[in-house]
Amino acid sequence: MKFLRTHYPNLIILLVFTAGVCFRASWYGDLRLSTANAETESYISASRASIFSWKIFAGQRLFTTNLIYKMANDSANCPITSYGKPGIGEEAERAAQPCFDRIALLQNILAIFGWCFLGWMLARRLRHPFIKIMAAALVMLFGFTPQIAESDSVLSPESLSLSLFAVTLGLALDLVISAAESDAPFKTRTEKALLSVWVVTFLLWVFVRDVHLYAMPVTLSLFVPLFLLKKFRDSRPVWVVFIVLLLFFAVGFLSAQDGRRAMIPVGHALEEYILPYQARVEYFNERGMPDVESPEFSNWVQANGATVYGVFLITHPGFIVSTLWENMELLNADFIQPYFLTDEVQHREFLLVIGEMVNPETGAVYLLGAVLLINLLVQAGGKRIPLLSAWAWLAVWAYGAAAATLLISYFGDTAGLRRHIMPSVEMFRLYMWVFLLPFLDMSLRETRNP
C-alpha cells in the first residue's frame, strides 16, 4: 500500500500512456503507410551520397535526412506509388510502399516514443500529483492528435524534426535541472552517458533540416554564462560538449555555404520580398546585384545572394515585423497535412477537436510564450533558486531555437512556406505547455505549504 500511495501518479501516467499508444497505433491505420510529396525525390537522390563523403553534409539535403532515406535510394526496387499533390488539389491514398514502409514505420515509432518520453520527463520534474498526470497527458495528446500525428505518414523531414526535438527537449529537462541542483554536475558515469545521448540526439535534430543549424548559436551562447559559475567551469564534460557543438556548427556553417543548396531558396525569397519593390532592389544593386534579366544574375545569387539577403534581414527588423504581422493568419494555421486522404483514420473528427484544444491556433501562443519567458527570467534573477534558474535557462533555449528556426524558415524560402514553418510554429505551441505547467506546479505547492 505504501508503494501505491507513493507512486500512484507514475502508475496513472503509465496507464494513460498505454491507452494512448494503443489508440495511436490503431486509430491511424497501418504505421507502414506513407505518401510522398514534391520534395521526396530530392531526399532520395541526396541520400545516394557516401556516408563518408562531404556531400552527406553539404549536398542538397543534410546528414540525418540522408541517413534515413538511404533505406529507399534504390529507384528500381523502391518505387513511389503514393504521391500527394496539394498544389493541384490532388490527395492520394496512403500505401505500404516498398522501402518507404520502413521509413514510415520508423517515423511513427520515433513519434510515439518521443512524445511519451517528453511527457514522462516533464512529469518527472514536477511535484504535484495532479500536475504531473496532466503534464504527461497533455504532451502525449499534443503529439498524438491529427495536427501532428498525420505528418508521421508523410515522406518529409517535418515528422523527424518534431519527434527528435521532443526527445532532445526531454533529455535537456532532466540534464539541466539535475546539473543546476548538483554541486558537481556530470560527475557520475550515468550523467556523462545521458549527456552524450543528448549531444547525439541534438546533432541528429540539427542535421535534419537546414534551419535547425540556426539553433546552434543559441545553444552555444547559453553555454557562456555557465562558465561564469565555478561548478560548470570546472566540469570537463561541459567543456567537451561545448567544443563538440562548436565543431559541428562549423561543419554545418561550411556545408551551408554550398551555393547550389542556397540558390533556389534565396531566389524564391528575392522574387517574393525584394524584386517587386524598387527601394529594396536599389539596396541590393548597391551591394553588387546585377539586373535580374542579365546572365550574371544567377551567378550572383549563387555566390553572394544569401549573404546580402541575410544582411538585409538583420539591418531591417521593421521589414521582418511588418511582414509577419501582415501574414499572421499563416502563423496561426492548423497545419493539418494536405497530402493524403484520411478515410482510414478512425474517430478523426473527435481527434481534431481534442487537437485544437492542445494545439491552439492563435497568436496568443507567441505572446504567452514571451510572458512565460520573461516571468521565469525575473523570478530566477530575483530568487536565485537553482531550480528556477534551470527552468529559465531551458526556456531561453527552447524559445530561442523556435524563434530562430521560424524566422529562417519564413524568410529563407517562400516555396512550400506553410510546410516549412510548421515544425517551428509547433515548437512555440509545445513551449506553452512545457513552461506553463511548472508555474502551476509551484503555485499549488505553495498553496499546500504556505
C-alpha positions in Angstrom: 0.0 0.0 0.0 2.9 2.4 0.8 4.2 1.8 -2.7 0.9 2.7 -4.3 0.5 5.8 -2.1 4.0 7.0 -3.1 4.0 6.1 -6.8 0.3 6.3 -7.9 0.9 9.4 -10.1 3.5 7.4 -12.1 1.3 4.4 -12.3 -1.6 6.5 -13.6 0.8 8.1 -16.2 1.9 4.7 -17.4 -1.8 3.7 -17.8 -2.5 6.9 -19.7 0.5 6.2 -22.0 -0.5 2.6 -22.5 -4.0 3.6 -23.6 -2.7 6.5 -25.7 -0.2 4.3 -27.5 -2.8 1.6 -28.2 -5.2 4.3 -29.7 -2.3 5.9 -31.6 -1.2 2.6 -33.1 -4.7 1.5 -34.2 -6.8 4.6 -35.0 -4.4 6.0 -37.6 -4.2 2.7 -39.6 -1.1 0.7 -40.6 2.0 2.5 -39.3 3.8 1.5 -42.6 1.5 3.5 -44.8 3.0 6.6 -46.4 2.7 9.3 -49.0 5.4 11.2 -50.9 5.4 14.9 -51.7 7.1 17.1 -54.2 10.4 17.1 -52.4 10.6 13.3 -51.6 12.6 12.6 -54.8 15.3 15.1 -53.7 15.7 13.3 -50.3 16.2 10.0 -52.2 18.7 11.4 -54.7 20.7 13.3 -51.9 20.8 10.1 -49.8 22.9 8.4 -52.5 26.0 10.3 -51.3 28.5 8.1 -49.5 28.2 8.3 -45.7 31.9 9.0 -45.5 31.8 11.9 -48.1 31.4 15.6 -47.5 28.3 15.6 -49.7 26.5 13.7 -46.9 26.5 17.0 -45.1 26.9 19.6 -47.9 24.7 18.0 -50.6 21.1 19.0 -51.4 19.9 17.6 -48.1 21.5 17.2 -44.6 23.1 14.2 -42.8 20.2 12.9 -40.8 17.7 13.1 -43.6 20.2 11.5 -46.0 20.8 8.7 -43.5 17.1 7.9 -43.2 16.4 7.9 -46.9 19.3 5.5 -47.6 16.7 2.9 -46.9 14.9 3.9 -50.1 17.5 5.2 -52.5 17.2 2.3 -55.0 15.0 3.7 -57.7 14.4 0.2 -59.2 13.3 -1.6 -56.0 11.8 1.4 -54.2 9.2 3.0 -56.5 7.0 5.8 -55.2 3.4 4.5 -55.5 1.6 7.2 -53.5 2.2 10.8 -54.3 0.2 13.7 -52.8 0.0 16.9 -54.9 -1.9 19.5 -52.9 -0.7 22.3 -55.2 -3.1 20.9 -57.9 -5.7 19.7 -55.4 -4.8 16.0 -55.5 -4.7 14.0 -52.4 -3.6 10.4 -52.5 -4.4 7.2 -50.7 -1.5 6.2 -48.4 0.3 3.0 -49.5 2.7 0.5 -48.0 5.4 1.5 -50.5 8.4 -0.8 -50.9 11.4 0.5 -48.8 9.4 3.6 -47.8 7.3 1.4 -45.5 10.4 1.2 -43.2 10.8 5.0 -43.2 7.1 5.5 -42.3 7.3 2.8 -39.6 10.5 4.5 -38.2 8.8 7.9 -38.2 5.7 6.6 -36.4 7.7 4.6 -33.8 10.0 7.6 -33.1 7.0 9.9 -32.8 5.2 7.6 -30.4 8.3 7.2 -28.3 9.3 10.9 -28.5 6.0 12.3 -27.2 5.7 9.8 -24.4 9.3 10.3 -23.5 8.9 14.1 -23.3 5.6 13.7 -21.3 7.4 11.4 -18.8 10.4 13.6 -18.4 8.3 16.7 -17.9 6.1 15.0 -15.3 9.2 13.7 -13.6 10.4 17.2 -12.9 7.0 18.3 -11.4 5.9 17.6 -7.8 2.1 18.0 -7.5 0.4 14.7 -8.5 -2.4 16.2 -10.5 0.0 18.5 -12.5 2.3 15.5 -13.1 -0.5 13.5 -14.6 -1.9 16.5 -16.6 1.5 17.3 -18.0 2.1 13.8 -19.3 -1.4 13.5 -20.8 -1.2 17.0 -22.5 2.2 16.4 -24.1 1.1 13.0 -25.3 -2.2 14.4 -26.7 -0.2 17.2 -28.4 1.8 14.7 -30.4 -0.9 12.0 -30.9 -3.7 14.2 -32.4 -4.0 14.6 -36.2 -2.4 18.1 -36.3 0.9 16.4 -35.5 0.4 12.6 -35.9 -0.7 12.6 -39.5 2.6 14.2 -40.6 4.3 10.9 -39.5 2.9 9.3 -42.6 4.4 11.9 -45.0 7.8 11.3 -46.5 9.2 14.6 -45.5 11.5 15.8 -42.6 8.8 17.5 -40.6 8.0 14.4 -38.6 11.6 13.7 -37.8 12.1 17.4 -36.9 9.3 17.3 -34.3 10.0 13.8 -32.9 13.7 14.4 -32.4 13.1 17.8 -30.8 10.7 16.1 -28.3 13.4 13.6 -27.3 16.1 16.4 -27.2 13.9 18.6 -25.0 13.0 15.7 -22.7 16.7 14.9 -22.2 17.5 18.6 -21.7 14.9 18.9 -19.0 16.5 16.1 -17.0 20.1 17.1 -17.6 19.8 20.9 -16.9 17.7 20.6 -13.8 19.9 17.9 -12.4 23.0 19.9 -13.1 21.5 23.1 -11.6 20.8 21.2 -8.3 24.1 19.4 -8.1 27.3 20.7 -6.6 29.4 18.7 -9.1 27.4 18.3 -12.3 28.1 15.5 -14.8 30.5 13.7 -12.4 28.9 10.2 -12.5 29.1 7.8 -15.3 25.3 7.8 -15.7 25.2 11.6 -16.1 28.0 11.5 -18.6 26.3 8.8 -20.6 23.0 10.8 -20.6 24.8 13.9 -21.7 26.4 12.0 -24.6 23.0 10.8 -25.6 21.7 14.4 -25.6 24.5 15.6 -27.8 24.0 12.8 -30.3 20.2 13.4 -30.4 20.6 17.2 -30.6 23.1 16.9 -33.5 20.8 14.4 -35.3 18.0 17.0 -34.9 20.2 19.8 -36.2 21.1 17.9 -39.3 17.5 17.1 -40.3 16.8 20.5 -41.8 18.9 23.5 -42.8 17.1 25.9 -40.5 17.9 23.8 -37.4 21.5 24.9 -37.8 20.5 28.4 -36.5 19.6 26.8 -33.1 23.3 26.1 -32.7 24.4 29.7 -32.0 21.5 30.0 -29.4 22.7 26.8 -27.7 26.4 27.8 -27.8 25.7 31.3 -26.5 23.8 29.8 -23.5 26.9 27.9 -22.5 28.9 31.1 -22.0 27.1 32.2 -18.8 27.6 28.7 -17.4 31.3 29.1 -17.4 30.9 32.1 -15.0 29.9 29.5 -12.4 32.8 27.6 -10.8 31.0 24.2 -10.8 30.4 24.3 -14.6 33.8 25.9 -15.3 35.5 23.0 -13.5 33.3 20.4 -15.2 35.2 18.8 -18.1 32.1 17.2 -19.7 30.6 20.7 -20.2 33.7 21.9 -22.0 33.8 18.8 -24.1 30.2 19.3 -25.2 30.8 23.0 -25.9 33.8 22.1 -28.2 31.9 19.3 -29.9 28.9 21.6 -30.7 31.3 24.3 -31.9 33.0 21.9 -34.3 29.7 20.6 -35.7 28.4 24.2 -36.0 31.5 24.9 -38.1 30.7 21.8 -40.2 27.1 23.0 -40.6 28.2 26.5 -41.5 30.6 25.3 -44.1 28.1 23.0 -45.6 25.5 25.8 -45.8 27.9 27.8 -47.9 27.2 25.4 -50.8 25.7 27.8 -53.3 23.8 25.1 -55.1 21.7 24.4 -52.0 21.1 28.0 -51.2 20.5 29.3 -54.7 16.9 28.1 -55.2 15.5 29.2 -51.8 17.3 32.6 -51.9 16.0 33.1 -55.5 12.4 32.4 -54.3 12.9 34.9 -51.4 14.2 37.6 -53.7 11.3 37.1 -56.1 8.8 37.5 -53.2 10.3 40.1 -50.9 12.8 42.1 -52.9 12.3 42.3 -56.7 8.7 43.8 -56.6 9.9 46.8 -54.5 12.2 49.4 -56.1 13.7 50.7 -52.9 14.8 47.2 -51.9 16.1 46.5 -55.4 18.3 49.6 -55.1 19.6 48.3 -51.8 20.7 45.1 -53.4 22.0 46.9 -56.5 24.3 48.9 -54.3 25.7 45.7 -53.0 26.5 44.2 -56.4 23.3 42.6 -57.6 23.1 42.8 -61.4 20.0 43.3 -63.4 17.6 40.4 -63.0 17.4 39.9 -66.7 21.2 39.7 -67.1 23.0 36.3 -67.4 25.1 37.3 -64.4 22.1 37.4 -62.1 22.1 33.6 -61.4 25.8 33.5 -60.7 25.5 36.4 -58.3 22.6 34.7 -56.4 24.7 31.6 -56.1 27.8 33.4 -54.9 26.5 36.4 -52.9 22.7 36.2 -52.7 22.4 34.5 -49.3 25.0 36.8 -47.7 23.5 40.1 -48.9 19.9 38.9 -48.2 21.0 37.9 -44.7 22.5 41.3 -44.0 19.3 42.9 -45.3 17.2 40.9 -42.8 19.5 41.8 -39.9 19.5 45.5 -40.7 15.8 45.8 -41.5 13.9 44.5 -38.4 10.9 46.6 -39.4 10.5 44.6 -42.6 10.5 41.3 -40.6 8.0 42.6 -38.1 5.6 44.1 -40.6 5.8 41.0 -42.9 5.0 38.6 -40.1 2.2 40.9 -38.8 0.6 41.1 -42.3 0.6 37.3 -42.6 -0.3 36.3 -39.0 -3.1 34.0 -40.2 -0.4 31.7 -41.6 1.4 31.6 -38.3 -2.0 30.6 -36.7 -2.9 27.9 -39.2 -3.9 24.4 -38.3 -1.0 22.8 -40.4 -3.0 19.6 -41.0 -1.3 17.7 -43.7 -2.9 18.1 -47.2 -1.2 15.1 -48.9 -3.3 12.0 -48.2 -6.9 11.1 -47.7 -7.9 10.4 -44.2 -10.8 7.9 -44.5 -8.7 5.3 -42.7 -8.2 7.5 -39.6 -10.8 6.4 -37.0 -12.7 9.0 -34.9 -10.8 11.7 -36.8 -13.4 14.5 -36.1 -13.2 13.7 -32.4 -9.4 13.7 -32.5 -9.3 17.0 -34.4 -11.4 18.7 -31.7 -9.0 17.4 -29.0 -6.1 18.5 -31.1 -7.5 22.1 -31.3 -7.6 22.2 -27.5 -3.9 21.2 -27.0 -2.6 22.7 -30.3 -4.2 26.2 -30.1 -4.4 28.1 -33.4 -3.9 31.6 -32.1 -1.3 34.3 -31.9 -1.7 34.3 -28.1 0.7 31.4 -28.1 3.6 33.7 -29.1 2.6 36.3 -26.6 2.1 33.8 -23.7 5.4 32.2 -24.5 7.2 35.6 -24.2 5.4 36.3 -21.0 6.4 33.0 -19.5 10.0 33.5 -20.6 10.2 37.0 -19.0 8.5 35.8 -15.9 10.9 32.9 -15.5 13.9 35.2 -16.0 12.6 37.8 -13.5 11.9 35.1 -10.9 15.2 33.3 -11.5 17.1 36.6 -11.2 15.3 37.7 -8.1 15.1 34.4 -6.0 18.4 32.9 -7.2 17.0 29.4 -6.7 18.8 26.7 -8.8 15.5 25.1 -9.9 14.2 28.4 -11.2 17.5 29.2 -12.9 17.3 25.8 -14.7 13.8 26.4 -15.9 14.8 29.9 -17.1 17.8 28.5 -19.0 15.7 25.9 -20.6 13.0 28.5 -21.5 15.5 30.8 -23.2 17.0 27.8 -25.1 13.6 26.5 -26.3 12.2 29.9 -27.2 15.4 30.9 -29.0 15.5 27.7 -31.0 11.9 28.1 -32.0 12.3 31.8 -32.9 15.5 31.3 -34.9 14.2 28.4 -36.9 10.8 30.1 -37.5 12.4 33.3 -38.9 14.8 31.5 -41.1 12.1 29.1 -42.4 9.7 32.1 -43.0 12.2 34.4 -44.8 14.5 31.7 -46.2 12.2 30.2 -48.9 8.7 31.2 -49.9 8.1 27.9 -51.8 6.2 25.5 -49.6 6.2 28.1 -46.8 3.3 26.5 -44.9 5.1 23.2 -44.6 8.5 24.7 -43.9 7.3 26.8 -40.9 5.1 24.1 -39.4 7.7 22.5 -37.1 8.8 25.9 -35.7 5.2 27.0 -35.0 4.5 23.7 -33.3 7.6 24.2 -31.2 6.1 27.5 -29.9 2.8 25.8 -29.2 4.5 23.0 -27.3 6.6 25.6 -25.4 3.4 27.0 -23.9 2.6 23.7 -22.2 6.1 22.7 -21.2 6.8 26.0 -19.4 3.3 26.9 -18.2 2.9 23.7 -16.2 5.9 24.4 -13.8 4.2 27.6 -12.8 1.0 25.7 -11.9 3.1 23.1 -10.1 4.9 25.7 -7.9 1.7 27.6 -7.3 -0.2 24.5 -6.0 2.8 23.5 -3.9 3.0 27.0 -2.3 -0.8 26.8 -1.6 -0.4 23.4 0.2 2.7 24.6 2.1 2.2 28.4 2.8 
